[in-house]
Amino acid sequence: MLVLAALLSAVPGTVLVLPPDPPAGRPEAWVAELVADQLPRSLEFLGVPAIARADRLQAHAALEIPLVSLTRATSIRMAEALGATRVVTGAYTVDGGGLRLSLRLLDVERGVLSAPLTAQGPIDTAADLVDGMAWDIALAVAPPPARTRDELFAQRDGVSFGAAKMHAEGLGARGPAARIRTVRRALTLAPAFHPARLSLGRLLLDQREFSAAYETLGRIPAETPVWRSARFLQGIALLEVGRYREATSLYAALAAAHATSAVLNNQALAILRDGDRATRAADVLRQAAAMSPDSLDIAFNLGWALIVEGDPEAAAFVLRDLAARAPLDRHGRLLLAWALGLAGRTGEQVEEWKAVAALAPGFETQARPDLTRRFERILPSERPFEAEKDTRTAAELAASLLARAQRLHDSGDTDGAMKEAGRAAFLDPGNRRTHLLMGRLHHLRGDHELALNEFRIFLWSNDDAVVRVEVALLLRDMGRGPEARLEAERALKIDPGNEQARRLVETP
């Protein structure tokens, strides 16, 4: 048993590197970017799985976590979402011409921090200090590193301190133009600085400069550690510019070397868009789904591919499961309605269109399937961020949407509130508070009959004097005086002291 425990503890988990906290005044802010970008790459070089900086930023955006120093709880939340078992966190100080790094390992499962790992030296040795840290971390969390310390340091031969600093400054620059310009300057200082070239390619992709990104990434040699990442991104550029056959070949080669769900997903999309039916995109997507069964994007792509390839029954099966896992996925609901219609399941299709109407009112005009649409979801990385699975019940999700609708109503955004309330009503049609809010929203919009109907639904299960008065006022505005007085009388029976109801009764 002790031997087994020792073996398990020797298996390296995935490491998430957070930017170290800066000293007061944020001098030399580029240091944090240097650590956050270089340390994961150096750990990977040594055989320790690590989350790349770009993948961490993707998670920040998806989880709506700001790019600031994170609490321990938030760090653990991000690590769990990314599948990391350890988090590198810490701080740095700059004193004159010297730099000191102090990093600690946070065990995600236990929430325990290690003793600090420190390194210090002249600031122009910052990249060496980061690699030294990578070596120490690799020794702490893994079996003997896959490469030697000398090999780790040698991979940066030809990259000056000025180039490394310029690259880090570019990563942290404000605005895409400044980032691209500064990273290009780093490459001017060190043309063989291929991690910087990868950064530039990714920045160009983000700005939809696909041809420039493809050419930039193509200059990264096959023998470099970042070559596979560069080829993956080149495939995205090819997909975006319509060079589908080349994208198919590129991703097929990557899959032959090492198949991942993201590579297979993007290969399948290239096949689907190319229109070559020698290989079915759905078959490739099934392989991807088997590797990442929790991926909502791959499931969506599989459903779409089955529709395009003429198997609506199978598509409906896949998309029905997707709707259960992601009930607010508007495009998934639309595809499910299309698949049901194409399969001849008209009754189910009618019911599904109710969901489409509630969740995406703008889609109601798209009843006829349009197989030329570009619904496919390209995965941006071999470690694409998967949103946390929503484990809330339909009623819990509806309550969240209703609270959002109420906030929008209180802020004066009637249309936004109606949209969220409609989604809540679809998920939990028996929630009387939703009907009450929708009644008030319809009243504000001048839809009196709709408002009256929603108020009636609310009052059917909850006789409330305040709402009875609202209905009386609405009926009065509609010119239905006798009915208004009757509602006011009912309100007085519930609350004899309600002065507004009394005035309505006494009004001739």
N, C-alpha and C positions, 0 to 999 in steps of 0.2 A: 504493500500500500504506500509506503514512504517513497519507494522508487517511482511509482506511478505519479505521485504528487510532484516529485521533482521534475519528471518529464513534462508534466502539464505546465509547470511554472516556467519551463524553458522555452515554451512555444511563444514566439513574439506576437503580441497583439498589434493592432493598428494604432498609430500615434497621431494625435491631432496637435499641431503646433500653433499656439496663439502668439501674436506679436507681443514682445515683452513691453511692460509699461515704461514710459519714458520718465526721465527725471523732471523735476519742476522746471517750468519754462520751456520744455520740449526742445532742448538743444540737440542738434544732430538727429532729427526725427527719422532720417533715412535708415538708422540702425535697426529700428523695429521692422521695417520692410525687408531689410537684408536678412534678418533672422527668420522672419516668417516665410520668405521665399526659398532661401538656400538650405535651411536646416531640414525641411521635409525631403528635399531632393538628395541631400547627403545621406540621410537615413535610408532612403530607398536604395542608394548606391551600395550601402553596407548590408542590405538584405533585410532591413526593418521596414515593414509596410507603413507608409505615412500618407496623410491627406495633403495633397498639393494645395498651394495657396489659392489657386483658381477655384478648386472644389470647395474650399472653406468659404470663399466669398459667395459662391452660389448658395451655400447653406444659410449664410447670413441673410441674403436677400429673401430666400424662400421662407425662413422662419421669422422674418421681420425683426432680426436682432441687429441693433446699430453697431457700427464699427467703433466701439469704445472698449475700455477695459471691462472685462466681464466678471461677474460674481462667480463664486464656485458653483452655485446651483445652475447658472446659465451655461457655464462651461461644460458641466456634466450633461445638460440637456442637448447642447450642440454635439458633443461627442457621441451620445447615444444615437442621435439622428443620423450621424455619419458612420456609425458602426465602429467607432474608436474605443479602445479599452484604456488608453492612457492619454493624458493631456499634458503638453509641455507649456508651462506658464512661468512668468518671472518678471524681471526688470533689468534695466541697464543704467549705468551712470557714466558720465563723461567728466573727466577732470583734467583740464588742460589738454594735453595731447594724448591722454590715456583713456582707455575704454575698459569697463568692467561689466561682465555679464553674470547674472545670477539667475539660474533656471531651476525649476523643480518639476518633478513628475507627479501628476495627480492620478491616482488609481480610481477609475470611473466607478467600478463596482463598489468599492469600499469608501470612496470619498476621502481618501487619506493622501496627504502630501508627503513626498520624500524630503530628505534633507537637501539643501541647496547644492547644485553643481555650479561651480564658479570658474571663470576664466578671465584673465586680464592681460593687457598688453597695450602697446601703442595703437592708436586708433587706426593707423594705416594697415594694421594686421587684422582688421575686423573679420574678413572672410576666413582667415586661418583660425581665429578664435571660434567661429561658428562651426567649422569642420572639427575642431578639437572637441567641442561640445557634442557633436554628432557621434564621434567615436566613444565618448564616455557614456552617452545614452544607450548606444548599441550594446556596449558591454553590460550595462545595467539591466536591460530588458530582454536580451536575446541570447541564443547560443553564440559561439564565436562568430564575429562578423564575416560576411561573405567575401570581403576584400580586405586588404591590409591598409593600415594607416597611411603608408606611403602612396598607395594607389589612390586613396581618397584625396590626398592633397595634390597629387599629380594631375588630377582631372581638370584642375583650374590653371594649368600652365598656360601662359600667354595672356592671362586676364589680369590686368593691372588693378591696383587699388582704385584708381580714378574711374576705371570702367565699371567695377563692381558698385562703387558709390553712385555713379551716374545712373546705373540700372535701377538701384533701389530708390533713388530720388524720382525716377520716372514712374515707378510703380505707385508711389505715393503722391504724385502730382495731381493737382485739381484740374479736372476737365480732360476729355479724351485727346484733344489736340496737343496739350502739354505733355501728356503721358507718351503719346506716339513720338513726338519730337525729341523728348529727353532720352527715351530708350534707343532711338536711332543714333543719338550722339554717343551712347555707350558702345554701340556696335562700331562706330567710327574709330573709337579708341581701341577696341579689341574685336576685330572681325571674326575671331574664332570663339567668341563668347556665345555659344549656342543656346544656353538657357535664356539669354537676353533676346536672341532671335526668336525663340519660342514665344516669349512674352510679346514681342512685336507682332508676330503672326496672330496671336490671340486678340490683341488690341485692334488690329485691322479687321478681324472677323467681327468683333463687337460693333465696329462702325460700318459693317456691311461692305467693306472694300474687299470683296471675295477674291478677285483675281490677284490683287497685290498680296493678300494673305497667302494665297497658294504659292506664289513665286517666292515669297520670303521664307516660308516653311520648307520649301523644296531645297533651300541652300544648306539645310542641316544634314550632315553626313550620317550614313547608316550606322557607323560604328559608335556614335555618341549615345549616352544614356537617354537623352530626350528625343531620340529619333522616332520612337513609336508614338509618343504623344504628338509629335509634329505631323506624322502621317495620318493619325486619326483626325486631326484638325484639317488637314488638306482634304480629306474625304468630305468633311462638312462643306468646305468651299466648293468642291465639285458638285455636290448636291444642290447648293444654292444657285449655281450658275447654269445648271441644266446639263452637266456633263455626266450623265447617269451611268453610262457604260464604264467610263473610267473609274467612277466611284465604286461600282460593283466590283471591279477587279482589285482596286486598292483594298477594300474591306475584306474581300475574299482572301487576299494574301495575308492580312493581319490575322484573320480567323484561322488560317492554316498554321500560322506560327503559334498563336495562342488565342483561342476563342473566348471572348467575353460577351456578356449579354448586350452591352452597348455596341460592340463591333457588329454582332449579328443583327441587331435592330437596324442600324444604319445601312448595312449591306442589303437587308430586306427592302428598305425604303428605296434604295437605288434600283433594285430589281423591279419593284412595283412601278416606279416612275418611268423606267426604261421601256416597259411593256413587253420585255422578252419573257415569254411563258415557258422557256425551257426549264427554268427553276421557279417553283412557286414561292412567292414572297411569304405566304402564310406558313409554309413549311419551315422556313428559316426563322420566322418569328416565333413559331412554337418552340424551337430550340432555345431561343432567347428567353421565352417565358418560363421554360423549365429551369433555366439557370437563375432567373430572378422572378419567382412566382408572385412576389408582392408588388412588382412594378406596375403601376397604373398606366403609365405611358406605353409600355410594351403591350399590355392587354388592349389598350385603345387601338394601337396600330394593327394588332392582330385582327380585331373586329373589322376595322376598315379594309384591310387587305382581303379578308374573306368576302366582304361585300363586292369589292372591285373584281375579284376573281370568280364571282358567280356562285358563292355558297352562302346564301343569306340565312339558312337554318343554323349553320354553325356559327355565323356571325352573331345571330340573335342570342345564342347560348352564351357566347363570350361576353357580349355587351350587356346582357342581363346581369351577369355576375359583376361586371364593372359598375353597373348602376347601383347594385347593393353595397359595393365597397366605397363608391364615390358618388353619393346621391345628388350632389350639386354640380357634377360635371355636365355642363350644358351640351357640349359637342357629343359627349358619349350618349346622352339622351336622344339627341337628334339622330345619330347613327342607329340607335336601337329602333327608333320609330321607322327609319328607312328599311332596316333589315326585316322587321316584322311585316311591313307592307310588301316587300319583294318576295317574302316567303308565303304570302297569301294569308297571313294570320291577321285578318282585318280587325276583328274585335279587339285583340290585344294592341294593335296599332292605334286604334282610337283612344284607348286608355293611356297609351304612352304619349300621345299628342297632348293630353291634358298636362302631363308632366312638363313637356316642352313649353307649352303655353305659360305655365306657372314659373318655370325656371329661366326661360329665355324667350320673352314675348316677341322679340325681333325675328325669331326663327320660324314663326308660324307660317310665313309665306313660302318656306322652303319645303313644302310637302313632297315635291317631286325629287327623287334622288338625283344628285348631280355628281357623277363619278369623276368629273374633271377637277373637283375641288382639291386643294392641297391641305388636307386635314392631318397628314402624317406629322408625327412628333419626333424630330431629330434629337438624338441624345447628344449633349454637348461635351461629354467627357466619358472616359472609360470607367470612371467612378461617379456616375450621375447621381445627384442628390435626389433621394426619394422622400417626398413629403411624409411626415409622420402620419401613420394610418389613423383615421378618425374612428375612434371606438365608441363615440356617442350614439345613443339610440336616436331614432327619428324624432321623438318627442324632445330630447335634449338639444338636438341640433335646431329644431324649430324654435325652442325657447331662446336660443342664442340669436337666431335671425330676428325674432320678435323684439328682443332687447335692442338690437341694432336699428330696427325699424322705428322703435319708439324714440331713440336718440335722434334719428334723422327727422322725425316728425317735430320733435321739440326744437330742433335747429331751423325749422322752416322748409326743409327739403321734402315737400309732399310727394313728388314723383319717386325720389329715392326710397322714401319710407314705404310707398305702395309696392314697389318692386320687392323689397325685402319681406314685407308682410305677406305678399302673394306666395313667395317661396315657403314661408313658414306655414301658411294655410295648406299648401300642398302636402307638406311633410306630416303635419298634425292637424287634420281638418276638424278635430273635435275640441281644439283649444279655444274656449270662448273669448279669451282676452284678444286673440288674433282677430276674431270677428268684430269685436268692439273697436279696435284700432282701425280696421279697414272701413267700418262704418263712418268713423270720424274723418278718415282720409277722403272717402267718396263724397262726404258732405262738403269738405273744403274744396273739392274739385268741381262741385256743382252737379255731381251725379246722384240726384236725390233718390231715385228709385233703388239704385244699387246700395246707397247708404241705408235706406230704410230696411232693405232685405237683410243686411249684415246686422243691424241693430235687433231685428226680430230674432235672428238666430241666437244672438247673445242672450236676449231676454227669455227665450224659450227654456233655458236651463238656469237662469239666474235673474230673479225679479229684483231689479235695482232701481231705487227712486231717482237717482241722478240720471241714469240712462233713460228712464221713462220721461224725464223732463227734456232731455236732448231730443227724444223722438217727438215729443209734443211740439217743441220749437221747429223741428224739421217739417212736421205736418202743417204747422201754421204757415211757414214759408212757402209750402207747396199749395196753399189756398184751401187746405182741408181742415177748416176750423172745428167742426163737430168732432172729428177724430182726434184733433189736438187736445180739446177739452177732456175727452174720454181718457187719454193717456195721462193728462195732468191729474185727473181724479184718482187714477190707479196709483200715481206717485204719492198722492196725499194719504191714501190708505196705508202705504208702507211707511211714510214719514209725514205725520200730520203737521209737523213744524216747518215743512219746506215752503218758504215764502214764494219762491219762483213758481212752483206748481200752483199755489193758491192764486197768484195773480193771473195765471193762464186760465184757471177755472172761472174767475170772476170777470175776465175780459168778454164783452158781448160778441 
